[in-house]
Amino acid sequence: MKKRLLLVGAGHAHLEVIRQLRNNPIENVEICLISPSDYQYYSGMFSGYAEGIYSEEQTRVNLRELTKKSKINFVRKKAVRIFPERRKLFCEGGAVYPFDLISFDIGSKSIPPDFTASIARSVKPNYQFVEQINHLRERPTPLIVGGGAAGCELALSIQTYKNNHRIEGQVKLITSRAVLSSTPGRTARKLRSVLEEAGVLLWEHEKVTHIFEDYISTNENNRIRHTGVLWLGGPVGDPIFTDSSISVDERGFAFIRPTLQFAEYDFIFGAGDCVTLRSDPSMDKSGVHAVKQGPVLFRNLRAYLTHESLQTYEPQKHALYILSAGDKKGFLLYGGFSLYGRQAWRLKHKIDTDFMNKYK
Ligand SMILES: Cc1cc2nc3c(=O)[nH]c(=O)nc-3n(C[C@H](O)[C@H](O)[C@H](O)COP(=O)(O)OP(=O)(O)OC[C@H]3O[C@@H](n4cnc5c(N)ncnc54)[C@H](O)[C@@H]3O)c2cc1C
């Protein structure tokens, strides 16, 4: 009888698994991708879309076409719970999928539990991205919460879109720490001046305490008016793992071993933002790691099914990040090194378009 492998979520690592299956099918295994949208949107190109450089089509992979080429099934559904002992996955709407082996690459969410009932918007899951950005770009004073790479990038790209399309208004950016707090001081200083020059209004070291329809309040007793809030305050886990009594870290990400197997289950694998390496819990949640895990995940899923030995994923010490800063300029960050300018953006454009071309 055929075995069944479920791939849950079409994140970066699963895209690579699906691509590799095209030329390396696994005999006697029925494979199915379960994901809530027909498309996987690529966050590396979010800033370029927000600024008006890329079209929606350029930022996404068509999952029906990709799975068809690899002869695997595609089910458009959102997974909500897993019963490991019964080897069953439950999806929204009540559908149940039995499996022999399962792998999760469902990414992260961004709105923390205290604010899920508020009017704050999120670009995660990533198929919400285009609708949210289209809405915010046209508003006079969108407010972005979060001064990490994603928050700064989107503040600059939305402001640049406004400036270039003569849409009135200023983007507001608020962060509980300093902007890019994990980078050297001079990078943050340069970023502050780029934000100011573009017209972004910045509040640092200030925490949002409440969100109201047209203003937010902060722990400094400030009230900041807005016409829409986008929350990019750092990744939080999907409730699926806690609801399924799977062991998770303090943000709700499932613990995995270096083989990418879940801490307590050999037949559950995971990659990308939704999991945390128990041996390296402080590893960044970033697309870079999700991409690097892809080939290891493919090899290990196959090895598990064919009773061969599994490899381990060794995270690289430093990863290359390039933030778009608007008007085709960028910040390149690698360890303590940083570089600002057009060259950085051109490199980002090349890396991102090469990545997308692999899956188109
Ligand atoms: C604006 C922005 C810019 C960023 N830029 C960069 C960058 O330049 N470089 C970088 O390294 N990182 C960047 N990141 C971080 C990056 O987006 C994430 O780390 C990365 O997307 C994680 O990839 P993933 O494979 O874990 O999941 P994702 O790419 O988020 O994919 C998850 C997939 O799972 C699906 N899914 C979600 N929930 C379910 C469910 N319950 N059931 C089934 N399917 C589900 C989704 O639809 C999606 O297909 C950026 C983030 C943001 C917000």
The ligand as an SDF file (V2000), in Angstrom:
LIG
                    3D

 53 58  0  0  0  0  0  0  0  0999 V2000
    7.8950   42.6810    5.1800 C   0  0  0  0  0  0  0  0  0  0  0  0
    8.7740   41.5040    5.4330 C   0  0  0  0  0  0  0  0  0  0  0  0
    9.9710   41.4010    4.7610 C   0  0  0  0  0  0  0  0  0  0  0  0
   10.8260   40.3280    5.0080 C   0  0  0  0  0  0  0  0  0  0  0  0
   11.9910   40.2700    4.3040 N   0  0  0  0  0  0  0  0  0  0  0  0
   12.8370   39.2470    4.5280 C   0  0  0  0  0  0  0  0  0  0  0  0
   14.0620   39.1580    3.8040 C   0  0  0  0  0  0  0  0  0  0  0  0
   14.3660   40.0080    2.9470 O   0  0  0  0  0  0  0  0  0  0  0  0
   14.8930   38.1250    4.0760 N   0  0  0  0  0  0  0  0  0  0  0  0
   14.5720   37.1800    5.0220 C   0  0  0  0  0  0  0  0  0  0  0  0
   15.3650   36.2600    5.2280 O   0  0  0  0  0  0  0  0  0  0  0  0
   13.4290   37.2230    5.7100 N   0  0  0  0  0  0  0  0  0  0  0  0
   12.5430   38.2310    5.5000 C   0  0  0  0  0  0  0  0  0  0  0  0
   11.3710   38.2880    6.1960 N   0  0  0  0  0  0  0  0  0  0  0  0
   11.0340   37.2000    7.1400 C   0  0  0  0  0  0  0  0  0  0  0  0
   10.3840   36.0970    6.3280 C   0  0  0  0  0  0  0  0  0  0  0  0
    9.1780   36.5400    5.7990 O   0  0  0  0  0  0  0  0  0  0  0  0
   10.0590   34.8570    7.1220 C   0  0  0  0  0  0  0  0  0  0  0  0
   11.1000   34.5300    7.9900 O   0  0  0  0  0  0  0  0  0  0  0  0
    9.8420   33.7320    6.1220 C   0  0  0  0  0  0  0  0  0  0  0  0
    8.7610   34.0340    5.2830 O   0  0  0  0  0  0  0  0  0  0  0  0
    9.5840   32.4320    6.8040 C   0  0  0  0  0  0  0  0  0  0  0  0
    9.3840   31.4750    5.8090 O   0  0  0  0  0  0  0  0  0  0  0  0
    8.5690   30.1690    6.0600 P   0  0  0  0  0  0  0  0  0  0  0  0
    9.0020   29.2340    5.0090 O   0  0  0  0  0  0  0  0  0  0  0  0
    8.7270   29.7590    7.4640 O   0  0  0  0  0  0  0  0  0  0  0  0
    7.0320   30.5880    5.9340 O   0  0  0  0  0  0  0  0  0  0  0  0
    6.2310   31.5400    4.9720 P   0  0  0  0  0  0  0  0  0  0  0  0
    7.0440   32.0580    3.8550 O   0  0  0  0  0  0  0  0  0  0  0  0
    5.5340   32.5200    5.8500 O   0  0  0  0  0  0  0  0  0  0  0  0
    5.1390   30.5510    4.3430 O   0  0  0  0  0  0  0  0  0  0  0  0
    4.1810   29.9030    5.1370 C   0  0  0  0  0  0  0  0  0  0  0  0
    3.1930   29.1770    4.2510 C   0  0  0  0  0  0  0  0  0  0  0  0
    2.3030   28.4100    5.0540 O   0  0  0  0  0  0  0  0  0  0  0  0
    0.9420   28.6900    4.7040 C   0  0  0  0  0  0  0  0  0  0  0  0
    0.1640   28.5280    5.9380 N   0  0  0  0  0  0  0  0  0  0  0  0
    0.0690   29.3830    6.9720 C   0  0  0  0  0  0  0  0  0  0  0  0
   -0.7250   28.8760    7.9430 N   0  0  0  0  0  0  0  0  0  0  0  0
   -1.1260   27.6600    7.4970 C   0  0  0  0  0  0  0  0  0  0  0  0
   -1.9550   26.6250    8.0440 C   0  0  0  0  0  0  0  0  0  0  0  0
   -2.5090   26.7490    9.2560 N   0  0  0  0  0  0  0  0  0  0  0  0
   -2.1870   25.5180    7.2960 N   0  0  0  0  0  0  0  0  0  0  0  0
   -1.6110   25.3640    6.0760 C   0  0  0  0  0  0  0  0  0  0  0  0
   -0.8100   26.3060    5.5230 N   0  0  0  0  0  0  0  0  0  0  0  0
   -0.5660   27.4270    6.2250 C   0  0  0  0  0  0  0  0  0  0  0  0
    0.9880   30.1020    4.1670 C   0  0  0  0  0  0  0  0  0  0  0  0
   -0.1050   30.3760    3.3580 O   0  0  0  0  0  0  0  0  0  0  0  0
    2.3120   30.0560    3.4060 C   0  0  0  0  0  0  0  0  0  0  0  0
    2.1110   29.4210    2.1680 O   0  0  0  0  0  0  0  0  0  0  0  0
   10.4790   39.3480    5.9610 C   0  0  0  0  0  0  0  0  0  0  0  0
    9.2630   39.4450    6.6530 C   0  0  0  0  0  0  0  0  0  0  0  0
    8.4240   40.5020    6.3910 C   0  0  0  0  0  0  0  0  0  0  0  0
    7.1150   40.5940    7.1520 C   0  0  0  0  0  0  0  0  0  0  0  0
  1  2  1  0
  2  3  1  0
  2 52  2  0
  3  4  2  0
  4  5  1  0
  4 50  1  0
  5  6  2  0
  6  7  1  0
  6 13  1  0
  7  8  2  0
  7  9  1  0
  9 10  1  0
 10 11  2  0
 10 12  1  0
 12 13  2  0
 13 14  1  0
 14 15  1  0
 14 50  1  0
 15 16  1  0
 16 17  1  0
 16 18  1  0
 18 19  1  0
 18 20  1  0
 20 21  1  0
 20 22  1  0
 22 23  1  0
 23 24  1  0
 24 25  2  0
 24 26  1  0
 24 27  1  0
 27 28  1  0
 28 29  2  0
 28 30  1  0
 28 31  1  0
 31 32  1  0
 32 33  1  0
 33 34  1  0
 33 48  1  0
 34 35  1  0
 35 36  1  0
 35 46  1  0
 36 37  1  0
 36 45  1  0
 37 38  2  0
 38 39  1  0
 39 40  1  0
 39 45  2  0
 40 41  1  0
 40 42  2  0
 42 43  1  0
 43 44  2  0
 44 45  1  0
 46 47  1  0
 46 48  1  0
 48 49  1  0
 50 51  2  0
 51 52  1  0
 52 53  1  0
M  END
$$$$
